[in-house]
């Protein structure tokens, strides 16, 4: 992230909390999360020190459409990448968004294991039928190289 963008991001999103207040303008447009009516899935992690669950919960309540909020066990990394096969941790779900995270947790249901199956079911309920993956070689552009691609191996 370029320095100027990083400074803008830190100042407007963290110091001034402009997005949450509905005071953020980008490209001449005022961003207002309450006008977002599409369904949103918000995942947080109980012991996240970078994106604390309490803050994530406040953010989830800003959207104007249906919002699914979940809390995963563990911290910032393990809480997110906890794949179902690992059979670790737990997650909590609840269908409504009361005033506070504490109120939400008091009525939330604890589930063993990863939050991924909940997310998958949520996505499936809002998605069309599955279609086969496209074969890139059948498109209008020539294949440059096999996956994963040389750009993945570049070190900065």
CNS distance restraints for C-alpha pairs under 8 A (distance, minus, plus):
assign (resid   1 and name CA) (resid   5 and name CA) 6.47 0.50 0.50
assign (resid   1 and name CA) (resid   6 and name CA) 6.04 0.50 0.50
assign (resid   2 and name CA) (resid   6 and name CA) 6.12 0.50 0.50
assign (resid   3 and name CA) (resid   7 and name CA) 6.12 0.50 0.50
assign (resid   4 and name CA) (resid   8 and name CA) 6.16 0.50 0.50
assign (resid   5 and name CA) (resid   9 and name CA) 5.99 0.50 0.50
assign (resid   6 and name CA) (resid  10 and name CA) 6.14 0.50 0.50
assign (resid   7 and name CA) (resid  11 and name CA) 5.98 0.50 0.50
assign (resid   8 and name CA) (resid  12 and name CA) 5.81 0.50 0.50
assign (resid   8 and name CA) (resid  13 and name CA) 7.93 0.50 0.50
assign (resid   9 and name CA) (resid  13 and name CA) 5.54 0.50 0.50
assign (resid   9 and name CA) (resid  14 and name CA) 7.44 0.50 0.50
assign (resid  10 and name CA) (resid  14 and name CA) 5.21 0.50 0.50
assign (resid  10 and name CA) (resid  15 and name CA) 6.54 0.50 0.50
assign (resid  11 and name CA) (resid  15 and name CA) 4.86 0.50 0.50
assign (resid  11 and name CA) (resid  16 and name CA) 6.08 0.50 0.50
assign (resid  12 and name CA) (resid  16 and name CA) 5.04 0.50 0.50
assign (resid  12 and name CA) (resid  17 and name CA) 5.94 0.50 0.50
assign (resid  12 and name CA) (resid  18 and name CA) 5.48 0.50 0.50
assign (resid  12 and name CA) (resid  19 and name CA) 7.57 0.50 0.50
assign (resid  12 and name CA) (resid  24 and name CA) 7.39 0.50 0.50
assign (resid  13 and name CA) (resid  17 and name CA) 4.67 0.50 0.50
assign (resid  13 and name CA) (resid  18 and name CA) 5.72 0.50 0.50
assign (resid  13 and name CA) (resid  19 and name CA) 6.22 0.50 0.50
assign (resid  14 and name CA) (resid  18 and name CA) 7.98 0.50 0.50
assign (resid  17 and name CA) (resid  21 and name CA) 6.38 0.50 0.50
assign (resid  18 and name CA) (resid  22 and name CA) 6.06 0.50 0.50
assign (resid  18 and name CA) (resid  23 and name CA) 4.73 0.50 0.50
assign (resid  18 and name CA) (resid  24 and name CA) 5.00 0.50 0.50
assign (resid  19 and name CA) (resid  23 and name CA) 5.90 0.50 0.50
assign (resid  19 and name CA) (resid  24 and name CA) 5.06 0.50 0.50
assign (resid  19 and name CA) (resid  31 and name CA) 6.79 0.50 0.50
assign (resid  19 and name CA) (resid  32 and name CA) 7.25 0.50 0.50
assign (resid  19 and name CA) (resid  33 and name CA) 7.73 0.50 0.50
assign (resid  20 and name CA) (resid  33 and name CA) 7.55 0.50 0.50
assign (resid  20 and name CA) (resid  59 and name CA) 7.02 0.50 0.50
assign (resid  20 and name CA) (resid  62 and name CA) 7.12 0.50 0.50
assign (resid  22 and name CA) (resid  30 and name CA) 7.25 0.50 0.50
assign (resid  22 and name CA) (resid  31 and name CA) 6.09 0.50 0.50
assign (resid  22 and name CA) (resid  32 and name CA) 4.99 0.50 0.50
assign (resid  22 and name CA) (resid  33 and name CA) 7.26 0.50 0.50
assign (resid  23 and name CA) (resid  30 and name CA) 6.71 0.50 0.50
assign (resid  23 and name CA) (resid  31 and name CA) 7.11 0.50 0.50
assign (resid  23 and name CA) (resid  32 and name CA) 7.84 0.50 0.50
assign (resid  24 and name CA) (resid  30 and name CA) 5.69 0.50 0.50
assign (resid  24 and name CA) (resid  31 and name CA) 5.62 0.50 0.50
assign (resid  24 and name CA) (resid  32 and name CA) 7.97 0.50 0.50
assign (resid  25 and name CA) (resid  29 and name CA) 5.19 0.50 0.50
assign (resid  25 and name CA) (resid  30 and name CA) 4.32 0.50 0.50
assign (resid  25 and name CA) (resid  31 and name CA) 6.03 0.50 0.50
assign (resid  26 and name CA) (resid  30 and name CA) 6.57 0.50 0.50
assign (resid  26 and name CA) (resid  31 and name CA) 7.33 0.50 0.50
assign (resid  32 and name CA) (resid  36 and name CA) 7.47 0.50 0.50
assign (resid  33 and name CA) (resid  62 and name CA) 5.81 0.50 0.50
assign (resid  33 and name CA) (resid  63 and name CA) 4.97 0.50 0.50
assign (resid  33 and name CA) (resid  64 and name CA) 6.64 0.50 0.50
assign (resid  34 and name CA) (resid  62 and name CA) 5.64 0.50 0.50
assign (resid  34 and name CA) (resid  63 and name CA) 4.54 0.50 0.50
assign (resid  34 and name CA) (resid  64 and name CA) 4.02 0.50 0.50
assign (resid  34 and name CA) (resid  65 and name CA) 7.57 0.50 0.50
assign (resid  35 and name CA) (resid  63 and name CA) 7.00 0.50 0.50
assign (resid  35 and name CA) (resid  64 and name CA) 5.45 0.50 0.50
assign (resid  35 and name CA) (resid  65 and name CA) 7.87 0.50 0.50
assign (resid  36 and name CA) (resid  63 and name CA) 5.75 0.50 0.50
assign (resid  36 and name CA) (resid  64 and name CA) 5.31 0.50 0.50
assign (resid  36 and name CA) (resid  65 and name CA) 6.13 0.50 0.50
assign (resid  37 and name CA) (resid  63 and name CA) 7.14 0.50 0.50
assign (resid  37 and name CA) (resid  64 and name CA) 5.19 0.50 0.50
assign (resid  37 and name CA) (resid  65 and name CA) 3.87 0.50 0.50
assign (resid  37 and name CA) (resid  66 and name CA) 7.08 0.50 0.50
assign (resid  38 and name CA) (resid  65 and name CA) 5.66 0.50 0.50
assign (resid  38 and name CA) (resid  66 and name CA) 7.03 0.50 0.50
assign (resid  39 and name CA) (resid  65 and name CA) 5.79 0.50 0.50
assign (resid  39 and name CA) (resid  66 and name CA) 4.87 0.50 0.50
assign (resid  39 and name CA) (resid  67 and name CA) 5.75 0.50 0.50
assign (resid  39 and name CA) (resid  68 and name CA) 7.79 0.50 0.50
assign (resid  40 and name CA) (resid  63 and name CA) 7.90 0.50 0.50
assign (resid  40 and name CA) (resid  65 and name CA) 7.46 0.50 0.50
assign (resid  40 and name CA) (resid  66 and name CA) 6.44 0.50 0.50
assign (resid  40 and name CA) (resid  67 and name CA) 4.78 0.50 0.50
assign (resid  40 and name CA) (resid  68 and name CA) 6.21 0.50 0.50
assign (resid  41 and name CA) (resid  67 and name CA) 5.86 0.50 0.50
assign (resid  41 and name CA) (resid  68 and name CA) 4.71 0.50 0.50
assign (resid  41 and name CA) (resid  69 and name CA) 6.13 0.50 0.50
assign (resid  41 and name CA) (resid 119 and name CA) 7.46 0.50 0.50
assign (resid  42 and name CA) (resid  56 and name CA) 7.85 0.50 0.50
assign (resid  42 and name CA) (resid  60 and name CA) 6.44 0.50 0.50
assign (resid  42 and name CA) (resid  67 and name CA) 7.16 0.50 0.50
assign (resid  42 and name CA) (resid  68 and name CA) 5.98 0.50 0.50
assign (resid  42 and name CA) (resid  69 and name CA) 4.80 0.50 0.50
assign (resid  42 and name CA) (resid  70 and name CA) 6.39 0.50 0.50
assign (resid  43 and name CA) (resid  69 and name CA) 5.94 0.50 0.50
assign (resid  43 and name CA) (resid  70 and name CA) 4.98 0.50 0.50
assign (resid  43 and name CA) (resid  71 and name CA) 6.00 0.50 0.50
assign (resid  43 and name CA) (resid  72 and name CA) 7.25 0.50 0.50
assign (resid  43 and name CA) (resid  80 and name CA) 7.89 0.50 0.50
assign (resid  44 and name CA) (resid  48 and name CA) 7.60 0.50 0.50
assign (resid  44 and name CA) (resid  51 and name CA) 7.55 0.50 0.50
assign (resid  44 and name CA) (resid  52 and name CA) 7.50 0.50 0.50
assign (resid  44 and name CA) (resid  53 and name CA) 5.33 0.50 0.50
assign (resid  44 and name CA) (resid  56 and name CA) 6.36 0.50 0.50
assign (resid  44 and name CA) (resid  57 and name CA) 7.77 0.50 0.50
assign (resid  44 and name CA) (resid  69 and name CA) 7.73 0.50 0.50
assign (resid  44 and name CA) (resid  70 and name CA) 6.19 0.50 0.50
assign (resid  44 and name CA) (resid  71 and name CA) 4.83 0.50 0.50
assign (resid  44 and name CA) (resid  72 and name CA) 6.10 0.50 0.50
assign (resid  44 and name CA) (resid  79 and name CA) 7.74 0.50 0.50
assign (resid  44 and name CA) (resid  80 and name CA) 7.85 0.50 0.50
assign (resid  45 and name CA) (resid  52 and name CA) 7.31 0.50 0.50
assign (resid  45 and name CA) (resid  53 and name CA) 5.89 0.50 0.50
assign (resid  45 and name CA) (resid  71 and name CA) 5.20 0.50 0.50
assign (resid  45 and name CA) (resid  72 and name CA) 4.52 0.50 0.50
assign (resid  45 and name CA) (resid  73 and name CA) 5.83 0.50 0.50
assign (resid  45 and name CA) (resid  74 and name CA) 6.15 0.50 0.50
assign (resid  45 and name CA) (resid  75 and name CA) 5.54 0.50 0.50
assign (resid  45 and name CA) (resid  76 and name CA) 6.12 0.50 0.50
assign (resid  45 and name CA) (resid  79 and name CA) 5.30 0.50 0.50
assign (resid  45 and name CA) (resid  80 and name CA) 7.15 0.50 0.50
assign (resid  46 and name CA) (resid  52 and name CA) 7.41 0.50 0.50
assign (resid  46 and name CA) (resid  53 and name CA) 5.82 0.50 0.50
assign (resid  46 and name CA) (resid  71 and name CA) 6.03 0.50 0.50
assign (resid  46 and name CA) (resid  72 and name CA) 5.91 0.50 0.50
assign (resid  46 and name CA) (resid  73 and name CA) 5.36 0.50 0.50
assign (resid  46 and name CA) (resid  74 and name CA) 5.86 0.50 0.50
assign (resid  46 and name CA) (resid  75 and name CA) 6.27 0.50 0.50
assign (resid  46 and name CA) (resid  79 and name CA) 7.77 0.50 0.50
assign (resid  47 and name CA) (resid  52 and name CA) 7.09 0.50 0.50
assign (resid  47 and name CA) (resid  53 and name CA) 7.52 0.50 0.50
assign (resid  47 and name CA) (resid  73 and name CA) 7.21 0.50 0.50
assign (resid  47 and name CA) (resid  74 and name CA) 5.39 0.50 0.50
assign (resid  47 and name CA) (resid  75 and name CA) 4.35 0.50 0.50
assign (resid  47 and name CA) (resid  76 and name CA) 6.98 0.50 0.50
assign (resid  48 and name CA) (resid  52 and name CA) 5.04 0.50 0.50
assign (resid  48 and name CA) (resid  53 and name CA) 6.69 0.50 0.50
assign (resid  48 and name CA) (resid  74 and name CA) 7.25 0.50 0.50
assign (resid  48 and name CA) (resid  75 and name CA) 4.24 0.50 0.50
assign (resid  48 and name CA) (resid  76 and name CA) 4.37 0.50 0.50
assign (resid  48 and name CA) (resid  79 and name CA) 7.94 0.50 0.50
assign (resid  49 and name CA) (resid  75 and name CA) 7.06 0.50 0.50
assign (resid  49 and name CA) (resid  76 and name CA) 6.61 0.50 0.50
assign (resid  50 and name CA) (resid  76 and name CA) 6.64 0.50 0.50
assign (resid  51 and name CA) (resid  55 and name CA) 6.80 0.50 0.50
assign (resid  51 and name CA) (resid  56 and name CA) 6.49 0.50 0.50
assign (resid  51 and name CA) (resid  76 and name CA) 7.27 0.50 0.50
assign (resid  52 and name CA) (resid  56 and name CA) 6.26 0.50 0.50
assign (resid  53 and name CA) (resid  57 and name CA) 5.92 0.50 0.50
assign (resid  53 and name CA) (resid  71 and name CA) 7.28 0.50 0.50
assign (resid  53 and name CA) (resid 101 and name CA) 7.77 0.50 0.50
assign (resid  54 and name CA) (resid  58 and name CA) 6.41 0.50 0.50
assign (resid  54 and name CA) (resid 100 and name CA) 7.97 0.50 0.50
assign (resid  54 and name CA) (resid 101 and name CA) 5.84 0.50 0.50
assign (resid  55 and name CA) (resid  59 and name CA) 6.32 0.50 0.50
assign (resid  56 and name CA) (resid  60 and name CA) 6.18 0.50 0.50
assign (resid  57 and name CA) (resid  61 and name CA) 6.46 0.50 0.50
assign (resid  57 and name CA) (resid  69 and name CA) 7.42 0.50 0.50
assign (resid  57 and name CA) (resid 100 and name CA) 7.73 0.50 0.50
assign (resid  57 and name CA) (resid 101 and name CA) 6.19 0.50 0.50
assign (resid  58 and name CA) (resid  62 and name CA) 6.91 0.50 0.50
assign (resid  58 and name CA) (resid 100 and name CA) 7.68 0.50 0.50
assign (resid  58 and name CA) (resid 101 and name CA) 7.87 0.50 0.50
assign (resid  59 and name CA) (resid  63 and name CA) 7.63 0.50 0.50
assign (resid  60 and name CA) (resid  67 and name CA) 6.79 0.50 0.50
assign (resid  60 and name CA) (resid  69 and name CA) 6.96 0.50 0.50
assign (resid  61 and name CA) (resid  67 and name CA) 7.70 0.50 0.50
assign (resid  61 and name CA) (resid  97 and name CA) 6.84 0.50 0.50
assign (resid  63 and name CA) (resid  67 and name CA) 7.11 0.50 0.50
assign (resid  68 and name CA) (resid  94 and name CA) 7.92 0.50 0.50
assign (resid  68 and name CA) (resid  95 and name CA) 6.81 0.50 0.50
assign (resid  69 and name CA) (resid  93 and name CA) 6.80 0.50 0.50
assign (resid  69 and name CA) (resid  94 and name CA) 7.20 0.50 0.50
assign (resid  69 and name CA) (resid  95 and name CA) 7.82 0.50 0.50
assign (resid  69 and name CA) (resid  97 and name CA) 7.83 0.50 0.50
assign (resid  70 and name CA) (resid  91 and name CA) 6.90 0.50 0.50
assign (resid  70 and name CA) (resid  92 and name CA) 5.68 0.50 0.50
assign (resid  70 and name CA) (resid  93 and name CA) 5.04 0.50 0.50
assign (resid  70 and name CA) (resid  94 and name CA) 7.34 0.50 0.50
assign (resid  70 and name CA) (resid 115 and name CA) 7.55 0.50 0.50
assign (resid  71 and name CA) (resid  91 and name CA) 5.43 0.50 0.50
assign (resid  71 and name CA) (resid  92 and name CA) 5.17 0.50 0.50
assign (resid  71 and name CA) (resid  93 and name CA) 6.90 0.50 0.50
assign (resid  72 and name CA) (resid  79 and name CA) 5.33 0.50 0.50
assign (resid  72 and name CA) (resid  80 and name CA) 7.34 0.50 0.50
assign (resid  72 and name CA) (resid  89 and name CA) 7.62 0.50 0.50
assign (resid  72 and name CA) (resid  90 and name CA) 6.03 0.50 0.50
assign (resid  72 and name CA) (resid  91 and name CA) 4.12 0.50 0.50
assign (resid  72 and name CA) (resid  92 and name CA) 6.45 0.50 0.50
assign (resid  72 and name CA) (resid 114 and name CA) 7.34 0.50 0.50
assign (resid  72 and name CA) (resid 115 and name CA) 6.39 0.50 0.50
assign (resid  73 and name CA) (resid  79 and name CA) 5.64 0.50 0.50
assign (resid  73 and name CA) (resid  89 and name CA) 5.34 0.50 0.50
assign (resid  73 and name CA) (resid  90 and name CA) 5.13 0.50 0.50
assign (resid  73 and name CA) (resid  91 and name CA) 5.57 0.50 0.50
assign (resid  74 and name CA) (resid  78 and name CA) 5.97 0.50 0.50
assign (resid  74 and name CA) (resid  79 and name CA) 4.90 0.50 0.50
assign (resid  74 and name CA) (resid  89 and name CA) 6.84 0.50 0.50
assign (resid  75 and name CA) (resid  79 and name CA) 5.11 0.50 0.50
assign (resid  75 and name CA) (resid  80 and name CA) 7.95 0.50 0.50
assign (resid  76 and name CA) (resid  80 and name CA) 6.58 0.50 0.50
assign (resid  77 and name CA) (resid  81 and name CA) 6.18 0.50 0.50
assign (resid  78 and name CA) (resid  82 and name CA) 5.56 0.50 0.50
assign (resid  79 and name CA) (resid  89 and name CA) 7.99 0.50 0.50
assign (resid  82 and name CA) (resid  86 and name CA) 6.68 0.50 0.50
assign (resid  82 and name CA) (resid  88 and name CA) 6.96 0.50 0.50
assign (resid  82 and name CA) (resid  89 and name CA) 7.76 0.50 0.50
assign (resid  82 and name CA) (resid 113 and name CA) 7.97 0.50 0.50
assign (resid  82 and name CA) (resid 114 and name CA) 5.53 0.50 0.50
assign (resid  82 and name CA) (resid 115 and name CA) 7.75 0.50 0.50
assign (resid  82 and name CA) (resid 116 and name CA) 7.90 0.50 0.50
assign (resid  83 and name CA) (resid  87 and name CA) 7.56 0.50 0.50
assign (resid  83 and name CA) (resid 114 and name CA) 5.85 0.50 0.50
assign (resid  83 and name CA) (resid 116 and name CA) 6.76 0.50 0.50
assign (resid  84 and name CA) (resid  88 and name CA) 7.69 0.50 0.50
assign (resid  84 and name CA) (resid 113 and name CA) 6.27 0.50 0.50
assign (resid  84 and name CA) (resid 114 and name CA) 5.00 0.50 0.50
assign (resid  84 and name CA) (resid 115 and name CA) 7.81 0.50 0.50
assign (resid  84 and name CA) (resid 116 and name CA) 6.70 0.50 0.50
assign (resid  84 and name CA) (resid 117 and name CA) 7.39 0.50 0.50
assign (resid  86 and name CA) (resid 113 and name CA) 7.96 0.50 0.50
assign (resid  87 and name CA) (resid 112 and name CA) 7.90 0.50 0.50
assign (resid  87 and name CA) (resid 113 and name CA) 5.22 0.50 0.50
assign (resid  87 and name CA) (resid 114 and name CA) 7.02 0.50 0.50
assign (resid  88 and name CA) (resid 112 and name CA) 7.65 0.50 0.50
assign (resid  88 and name CA) (resid 113 and name CA) 5.20 0.50 0.50
assign (resid  88 and name CA) (resid 114 and name CA) 6.82 0.50 0.50
assign (resid  89 and name CA) (resid 112 and name CA) 6.61 0.50 0.50
assign (resid  89 and name CA) (resid 113 and name CA) 5.27 0.50 0.50
assign (resid  89 and name CA) (resid 114 and name CA) 6.77 0.50 0.50
assign (resid  90 and name CA) (resid 110 and name CA) 6.88 0.50 0.50
assign (resid  90 and name CA) (resid 111 and name CA) 5.58 0.50 0.50
assign (resid  90 and name CA) (resid 112 and name CA) 4.41 0.50 0.50
assign (resid  90 and name CA) (resid 113 and name CA) 4.40 0.50 0.50
assign (resid  90 and name CA) (resid 114 and name CA) 5.89 0.50 0.50
assign (resid  90 and name CA) (resid 115 and name CA) 7.36 0.50 0.50
assign (resid  91 and name CA) (resid 110 and name CA) 5.79 0.50 0.50
assign (resid  91 and name CA) (resid 111 and name CA) 5.36 0.50 0.50
assign (resid  91 and name CA) (resid 112 and name CA) 6.58 0.50 0.50
assign (resid  91 and name CA) (resid 113 and name CA) 6.68 0.50 0.50
assign (resid  91 and name CA) (resid 114 and name CA) 6.44 0.50 0.50
assign (resid  91 and name CA) (resid 115 and name CA) 5.67 0.50 0.50
assign (resid  92 and name CA) (resid 105 and name CA) 7.74 0.50 0.50
assign (resid  92 and name CA) (resid 108 and name CA) 5.82 0.50 0.50
assign (resid  92 and name CA) (resid 109 and name CA) 5.29 0.50 0.50
assign (resid  92 and name CA) (resid 110 and name CA) 4.42 0.50 0.50
assign (resid  92 and name CA) (resid 111 and name CA) 5.95 0.50 0.50
assign (resid  93 and name CA) (resid 108 and name CA) 5.38 0.50 0.50
assign (resid  93 and name CA) (resid 109 and name CA) 5.40 0.50 0.50
assign (resid  93 and name CA) (resid 110 and name CA) 6.78 0.50 0.50
assign (resid  93 and name CA) (resid 111 and name CA) 7.86 0.50 0.50
assign (resid  94 and name CA) (resid 104 and name CA) 7.20 0.50 0.50
assign (resid  94 and name CA) (resid 107 and name CA) 7.04 0.50 0.50
assign (resid  94 and name CA) (resid 108 and name CA) 4.84 0.50 0.50
assign (resid  94 and name CA) (resid 109 and name CA) 6.37 0.50 0.50
assign (resid  96 and name CA) (resid 104 and name CA) 7.80 0.50 0.50
assign (resid  97 and name CA) (resid 104 and name CA) 6.42 0.50 0.50
assign (resid  98 and name CA) (resid 103 and name CA) 6.24 0.50 0.50
assign (resid  98 and name CA) (resid 104 and name CA) 5.82 0.50 0.50
assign (resid  99 and name CA) (resid 103 and name CA) 6.90 0.50 0.50
assign (resid  99 and name CA) (resid 104 and name CA) 7.79 0.50 0.50
assign (resid 100 and name CA) (resid 104 and name CA) 6.27 0.50 0.50
assign (resid 101 and name CA) (resid 105 and name CA) 6.03 0.50 0.50
assign (resid 102 and name CA) (resid 106 and name CA) 6.16 0.50 0.50
assign (resid 103 and name CA) (resid 107 and name CA) 6.73 0.50 0.50
assign (resid 104 and name CA) (resid 108 and name CA) 5.98 0.50 0.50
assign (resid 115 and name CA) (resid 119 and name CA) 6.46 0.50 0.50
assign (resid 116 and name CA) (resid 120 and name CA) 6.00 0.50 0.50
assign (resid 117 and name CA) (resid 121 and name CA) 6.10 0.50 0.50
assign (resid 118 and name CA) (resid 122 and name CA) 6.12 0.50 0.50
assign (resid 119 and name CA) (resid 123 and name CA) 6.08 0.50 0.50
assign (resid 120 and name CA) (resid 124 and name CA) 6.02 0.50 0.50
assign (resid 121 and name CA) (resid 125 and name CA) 6.18 0.50 0.50
assign (resid 122 and name CA) (resid 126 and name CA) 6.72 0.50 0.50
assign (resid 123 and name CA) (resid 127 and name CA) 6.04 0.50 0.50
assign (resid 124 and name CA) (resid 128 and name CA) 7.65 0.50 0.50
assign (resid 134 and name CA) (resid 138 and name CA) 7.85 0.50 0.50
assign (resid 135 and name CA) (resid 139 and name CA) 7.44 0.50 0.50
assign (resid 136 and name CA) (resid 141 and name CA) 8.00 0.50 0.50
assign (resid 136 and name CA) (resid 143 and name CA) 7.12 0.50 0.50
assign (resid 137 and name CA) (resid 141 and name CA) 7.43 0.50 0.50
assign (resid 137 and name CA) (resid 142 and name CA) 6.58 0.50 0.50
assign (resid 137 and name CA) (resid 143 and name CA) 5.94 0.50 0.50
assign (resid 145 and name CA) (resid 149 and name CA) 6.22 0.50 0.50
assign (resid 148 and name CA) (resid 152 and name CA) 6.49 0.50 0.50
assign (resid 149 and name CA) (resid 153 and name CA) 7.53 0.50 0.50
assign (resid 150 and name CA) (resid 154 and name CA) 6.81 0.50 0.50
